[in-house]
Structures are given as structure tokens and as C-alpha cells.
Amino acid sequence: MGESLRGGVIGAGVFGGYHARQYANAEGATLAAVYDPVLARAAEVADRHGARAFDDLDAFLAAVDVVTVASPAIYHADGAVAALKAGKPIYVEKPLAVSLRDADRIIDEAAARKLVVACGHQERVVFAAIGLFDIPEAPLRLEAVRQGPQSERSLDVSVVLDLMIHDLDLALALSPAEPLAVEAEGVSAYSGGWDQVSAEVTFANGFTALFDASRMAEGRNRTMKLVYPSGELEIDFVARTFRNTTGYPLNPDFAETPGAKDPLGASVGAFLGAVRGALPRPVVTPQEATRALDLALAVEQALEG
């Protein structure tokens, strides 16, 4: 590939706009094209950055080197597989797909063509900036709260696949054991799906993780409490602060690191680095994203009783 990778974004909604800006500002890349079935929407995003707008997917794919899939989640797999079949490495917003079958389609197509796939669980960048992955103990308990006010965004999926999946992925990243049992209860208020969900996941080593996700709260609340044998860690993702009694050295200035300031930018940058061969892997691989999806679907299954 040339010196500057031509980036393309599938989907011209809110997240499509975020990703378009990432390519426009990325080192070694440029925003070349935006695709949306509604050409006017694609043009609205593309015009901000001097890119081309498309409503023809094949023509769009011919105009780019790498692709971000930022369409509604129910269309992630179709866009991702089409891009891979066209020989394009892909960055897929979370969730990777809405079914395990579709996630496997993406993984199999990428493996057959030896193409990089990344998924947008960028909270891992913040965890790395804090130093959480360097703690040499496995946690005993996790309590995660991720709440926000009512929104018209991401209503094609439940709050589990919209918000909770971030914390499910983080729990899986921290635990050396596999999840064994899932219990959940929830409320469907305005979207036609689950809008507020509480879940408890028990892992094979006794690790217990509790999750509370809502998109009908009065305000934004993003917190996590981790209990280790040596102490506790409480993180406020909104205030960007933490309290640590474990005795392990963590980074009190994590909020000032480039990654924590712009987790999406760091995640997209790692994807581009992996595409160029400068990095061994993206922040989150499709296999890791599929584990988070599998657990999210288990929560949804528990909700259905």
C-alpha cells in the first residue's frame, strides 16, 4: 500500500462522523470516501473533510485501502464481509456483529485473505493507560456501572450490545478464567428492546462480575470497582480519576496520556499500525470481540428466561 492509506467509512451517522474525522487527522492516512445508502448523508460527512461520497458500495470499496464499518450494528457483518472480500482490512465498531454466526463469517473471511480486523472496544486503551493490565493478580470481584440518558442512537440493539458490552469485554480481558453462569434482569421502556439491564456473571475461578447498564438514566455514569486480594480499585471514567488501595503502582496521570485523551484515535492508530505491519496486532482482535459478543448474547438469553 502507498505512503498514505486511503480510509473509507461505511455509515454516515454519529459514529461514522467520528471515524471520518479519525482518518482525516491520522498520521499516514487520509479520509478518501464515505458510504451510506442515502447519498446526501454520505455527502454531509464526506464534504467536511474533502472526501468523496458514495451510495454504491462496490464503487466505494474500489476507492479505499482500509475500511471502518460504522453502520448500525445489525449491518456490521454484511459491510465487513463485503470489504474483506474486496481485499480491504477493516475496523468494525462494537459490537463486531449481532450473532456468533456473523462474527465467524468475519473471522473466516479475514483469515482466508490474511487481512487485519480490529473491533472498537477502545476502553481497553484507557485500562492500559491506567496500568490495569500490569497488575499481577486476578480480580476477585468487579462491579461496573455504565449509564446514560435516553438517546435515539443504537436502538437497533439492546443496551447490552450498546453499552454493557464494553464492560463485558473488560471483564474478559482481566479474567484468566472463562464465564460459567449468567443471571440477568432488565427493563424495556422505549426502544422495543432492553433499555436497562443488570447482570451477574460467575467465572470458573470464582471471579464474580456485576454489570449495570442503562440508556434511560438522568445523566452519564461510568464507574468500575475492582476487588483484588491486595486491595480495591475504584475508577470514575467520566471524572477520569481512580482510587487505588492495592499497593500496585498505577498511573495517576493516565488522563493526560495520548491514549486516554483520545481512546478512539489510539485504537484506530493501532489498527493502521497493524495494517502497515508496524504493530503485531490491533487493540482488540475479532476473536476477542467475539468473546465479548458471546457473553453479551448470554446475558440477553438470561433476560429471556
C-alpha positions as CSV (number, residue, x, y, z in Angstrom):
1,M,0.0,0.0,0.0
2,G,1.1,3.6,-0.6
3,E,2.5,6.0,1.8
4,S,-0.9,7.4,2.7
5,L,-3.6,4.8,3.3
6,R,-7.0,5.8,1.8
7,G,-9.5,5.4,4.6
8,G,-13.2,4.8,3.9
9,V,-16.1,4.8,6.3
10,I,-19.3,2.8,5.9
11,G,-22.1,4.6,7.7
12,A,-22.7,8.3,7.9
13,G,-24.3,8.5,11.3
14,V,-22.8,9.9,14.5
15,F,-20.1,7.2,14.8
16,G,-19.4,7.4,11.1
17,G,-18.7,11.1,11.6
18,Y,-16.3,10.3,14.5
19,H,-14.4,7.8,12.3
20,A,-14.3,10.0,9.3
21,R,-12.5,12.6,11.5
22,Q,-10.0,10.0,12.7
23,Y,-8.9,9.2,9.2
24,A,-8.8,12.8,8.3
25,N,-6.5,13.5,11.2
26,A,-4.5,10.3,11.3
27,E,-0.8,10.2,10.5
28,G,-0.2,8.2,7.4
29,A,-3.8,8.1,6.3
30,T,-6.5,10.3,4.8
31,L,-10.2,10.1,4.5
32,A,-10.9,9.2,0.9
33,A,-14.6,8.2,0.9
34,V,-17.8,7.8,2.9
35,Y,-20.5,5.3,2.0
36,D,-24.1,5.4,3.1
37,P,-27.3,4.1,1.3
38,V,-28.5,7.7,1.5
39,L,-26.1,9.7,-0.7
40,A,-27.0,13.0,1.0
41,R,-26.0,11.7,4.4
42,A,-22.7,10.4,3.0
43,A,-22.0,13.7,1.4
44,E,-22.7,15.6,4.6
45,V,-19.9,13.7,6.3
46,A,-17.5,13.5,3.3
47,D,-17.8,17.2,2.5
48,R,-16.4,18.2,5.9
49,H,-13.1,16.6,5.0
50,G,-12.8,16.9,1.2
51,A,-13.7,13.2,0.7
52,R,-16.0,11.6,-1.9
53,A,-19.5,10.4,-1.1
54,F,-20.9,7.1,-2.4
55,D,-24.1,5.2,-2.3
56,D,-22.7,2.4,-4.4
57,L,-20.8,0.0,-2.1
58,D,-18.6,-1.6,-4.9
59,A,-17.5,1.8,-6.2
60,F,-16.8,2.9,-2.6
61,L,-14.6,-0.1,-1.9
62,A,-12.6,0.5,-5.1
63,A,-11.8,4.0,-3.9
64,V,-10.2,3.0,-0.5
65,D,-7.4,0.9,1.1
66,V,-8.9,0.4,4.6
67,V,-12.4,0.5,5.8
68,T,-14.2,1.3,9.0
69,V,-17.7,-0.2,9.5
70,A,-19.7,2.3,11.5
71,S,-23.2,1.5,10.2
72,P,-26.0,0.3,12.6
73,A,-24.8,-2.9,14.4
74,I,-27.3,-5.1,12.6
75,Y,-25.5,-4.3,9.3
76,H,-21.9,-4.7,10.6
77,A,-21.4,-8.2,9.3
78,D,-22.6,-7.5,5.8
79,G,-20.4,-4.4,5.4
80,A,-17.4,-6.1,7.0
81,V,-17.6,-9.2,4.8
82,A,-18.1,-7.2,1.7
83,A,-15.0,-5.1,2.5
84,L,-12.9,-8.2,3.3
85,K,-14.0,-9.8,0.0
86,A,-12.7,-6.7,-1.7
87,G,-9.4,-7.2,0.0
88,K,-9.7,-4.4,2.5
89,P,-8.6,-4.5,6.1
90,I,-11.4,-3.5,8.4
91,Y,-12.1,-1.7,11.7
92,V,-15.6,-2.6,13.0
93,E,-17.3,-0.5,15.6
94,K,-18.6,-2.6,18.5
95,P,-20.3,-5.0,18.6
96,L,-18.4,-6.9,16.0
97,A,-21.7,-8.4,14.9
98,V,-25.1,-9.2,16.4
99,S,-24.8,-13.0,16.1
100,L,-21.9,-15.5,16.6
101,R,-22.6,-16.9,13.1
102,D,-21.9,-13.4,11.6
103,A,-18.9,-12.9,13.8
104,D,-17.5,-16.2,12.5
105,R,-18.2,-15.1,8.9
106,I,-16.0,-12.1,9.5
107,I,-13.2,-14.1,11.2
108,D,-13.2,-16.8,8.5
109,E,-13.2,-14.3,5.6
110,A,-10.3,-12.3,7.2
111,A,-8.3,-15.5,7.8
112,A,-8.8,-16.7,4.3
113,R,-7.5,-13.4,2.9
114,K,-4.9,-12.7,5.7
115,L,-6.4,-9.3,6.4
116,V,-6.3,-7.3,9.7
117,V,-9.6,-6.9,11.5
118,A,-10.0,-4.7,14.6
119,C,-13.0,-4.0,16.7
120,G,-13.8,-0.8,18.6
121,H,-13.6,-1.8,22.2
122,Q,-11.4,1.2,22.9
123,E,-12.0,1.2,26.7
124,R,-9.0,-1.2,26.7
125,V,-6.8,1.8,25.8
126,V,-7.9,3.5,29.0
127,F,-7.3,0.4,31.0
128,A,-3.8,0.1,29.5
129,A,-3.1,3.8,30.3
130,I,-4.1,3.3,33.9
131,G,-1.8,0.2,34.1
132,L,-4.5,-2.3,34.9
133,F,-3.2,-5.0,32.7
134,D,0.1,-4.9,34.6
135,I,-1.4,-5.9,38.0
136,P,-0.1,-9.4,38.6
137,E,-3.2,-10.5,40.4
138,A,-6.6,-11.7,39.1
139,P,-9.5,-9.8,40.4
140,L,-12.0,-11.4,42.8
141,R,-14.9,-9.1,42.0
142,L,-15.9,-6.5,39.5
143,E,-18.8,-4.0,39.7
144,A,-19.4,-2.0,36.6
145,V,-21.9,0.8,36.0
146,R,-22.4,2.3,32.6
147,Q,-25.5,4.6,32.4
148,G,-26.6,7.4,30.1
149,P,-29.8,9.3,29.2
150,Q,-32.3,8.3,26.6
151,S,-31.0,8.6,23.1
152,E,-32.1,7.7,19.6
153,R,-28.7,6.2,18.8
154,S,-28.1,2.4,18.6
155,L,-31.7,1.5,19.1
156,D,-31.2,-1.4,16.7
157,V,-29.7,-3.4,19.5
158,S,-30.3,-3.7,23.3
159,V,-28.4,-1.8,25.9
160,V,-26.4,-5.0,26.4
161,L,-24.9,-4.8,22.9
162,D,-24.9,-1.0,23.0
163,L,-23.3,-0.1,26.4
164,M,-22.7,-3.2,28.6
165,I,-20.6,-5.0,26.1
166,H,-17.7,-2.5,26.9
167,D,-17.6,-3.7,30.4
168,L,-18.1,-7.4,29.5
169,D,-15.1,-7.1,27.3
170,L,-13.0,-5.5,30.1
171,A,-14.0,-8.3,32.5
172,L,-13.0,-10.9,30.0
173,A,-9.7,-9.1,29.4
174,L,-8.9,-9.1,33.1
175,S,-10.0,-12.7,34.0
176,P,-7.8,-15.7,33.3
177,A,-10.9,-17.9,33.7
178,E,-14.0,-18.5,31.5
179,P,-17.5,-17.4,32.4
180,L,-19.6,-20.2,33.8
181,A,-23.0,-18.8,34.7
182,V,-25.1,-15.7,33.9
183,E,-28.1,-14.2,35.6
184,A,-29.8,-11.0,34.4
185,E,-32.9,-8.8,34.8
186,G,-34.0,-5.8,32.7
187,V,-36.5,-3.3,31.6
188,S,-37.8,-2.5,28.2
189,A,-39.0,1.1,28.2
190,Y,-38.8,2.9,24.9
191,S,-36.8,1.1,22.2
192,G,-38.7,-2.1,21.9
193,G,-35.7,-3.9,23.3
194,W,-33.9,-4.0,26.7
195,D,-33.1,-0.4,27.8
196,Q,-31.9,-1.1,31.4
197,V,-30.1,-4.3,32.4
198,S,-28.4,-5.7,35.5
199,A,-26.4,-8.9,35.1
200,E,-24.2,-11.1,37.3
201,V,-21.5,-13.3,35.7
202,T,-19.7,-16.0,37.6
203,F,-16.4,-17.3,36.3
204,A,-14.7,-20.7,36.6
205,N,-12.2,-19.4,39.2
206,G,-14.8,-17.8,41.4
207,F,-14.4,-14.3,40.0
208,T,-17.8,-12.5,40.1
209,A,-18.7,-9.6,37.8
210,L,-21.7,-7.4,38.2
211,F,-22.9,-5.1,35.4
212,D,-25.5,-2.3,35.4
213,A,-26.2,-0.7,32.1
214,S,-28.9,1.8,31.3
215,R,-29.8,4.2,28.5
216,M,-32.7,5.7,30.4
217,A,-30.8,7.3,33.3
218,E,-30.9,11.0,34.2
219,G,-27.2,11.5,33.4
220,R,-23.9,9.8,32.5
221,N,-22.4,7.5,35.0
222,R,-19.4,5.3,34.1
223,T,-17.7,3.6,37.1
224,M,-16.0,0.4,37.9
225,K,-14.9,-1.2,41.2
226,L,-12.3,-4.0,41.2
227,V,-11.6,-6.0,44.3
228,Y,-8.2,-7.8,44.4
229,P,-6.7,-10.0,47.1
230,S,-4.4,-7.0,47.9
231,G,-7.0,-4.2,47.9
232,E,-9.5,-2.3,45.8
233,L,-9.5,0.0,42.8
234,E,-12.4,2.4,42.0
235,I,-12.5,4.1,38.6
236,D,-14.6,7.0,37.5
237,F,-14.4,7.1,33.8
238,V,-16.4,10.4,33.5
239,A,-14.2,12.3,36.0
240,R,-11.2,10.3,34.8
241,T,-9.9,9.6,38.3
242,F,-9.3,6.5,40.4
243,R,-8.7,5.4,44.0
244,N,-6.2,2.6,44.5
245,T,-5.6,0.6,47.7
246,T,-3.9,-2.5,46.1
247,G,-0.4,-1.2,46.6
248,Y,0.5,-1.8,43.0
249,P,1.8,1.3,41.2
250,L,-0.8,2.7,38.7
251,N,-0.6,5.8,36.6
252,P,-2.3,8.7,38.4
253,D,-1.8,10.9,35.4
254,F,-3.4,8.5,32.9
255,A,-6.0,11.0,31.8
256,E,-3.2,13.1,30.3
257,T,-1.7,10.3,28.2
258,P,-2.5,10.5,24.5
259,G,-4.3,7.2,24.6
260,A,-6.7,8.1,27.4
261,K,-7.3,11.5,25.9
262,D,-8.4,10.0,22.7
263,P,-9.1,6.3,23.0
264,L,-10.8,6.0,19.7
265,G,-7.8,7.7,18.0
266,A,-5.4,5.4,19.7
267,S,-7.5,2.4,18.7
268,V,-7.7,3.4,15.1
269,G,-4.0,4.3,15.1
270,A,-3.2,0.8,16.3
271,F,-5.3,-0.7,13.6
272,L,-3.5,1.3,10.9
273,G,-0.2,0.3,12.5
274,A,-1.2,-3.4,12.3
275,V,-2.2,-2.9,8.7
276,R,1.2,-1.5,7.9
277,G,3.0,-4.3,9.8
278,A,4.4,-1.8,12.3
279,L,2.4,-3.3,15.1
280,P,1.8,-7.0,15.8
281,R,-2.0,-6.6,16.3
282,P,-4.8,-4.1,16.8
283,V,-6.0,-3.2,20.3
284,V,-8.9,-5.7,20.1
285,T,-8.9,-8.7,17.7
286,P,-12.0,-10.2,16.2
287,Q,-11.6,-13.3,18.3
288,E,-11.6,-11.1,21.5
289,A,-14.6,-9.1,20.2
290,T,-16.4,-12.4,19.6
291,R,-15.8,-13.5,23.2
292,A,-17.5,-10.2,24.3
293,L,-20.3,-10.8,21.9
294,D,-20.8,-14.4,23.1
295,L,-21.1,-13.2,26.7
296,A,-23.4,-10.3,25.7
297,L,-25.7,-12.8,24.0
298,A,-25.6,-15.0,27.1
299,V,-26.8,-12.0,29.1
300,E,-29.6,-11.5,26.6
301,Q,-30.6,-15.1,26.8
302,A,-30.7,-14.9,30.6
303,L,-33.1,-11.9,30.3
304,E,-35.4,-14.0,28.2
305,G,-35.5,-16.6,31.0
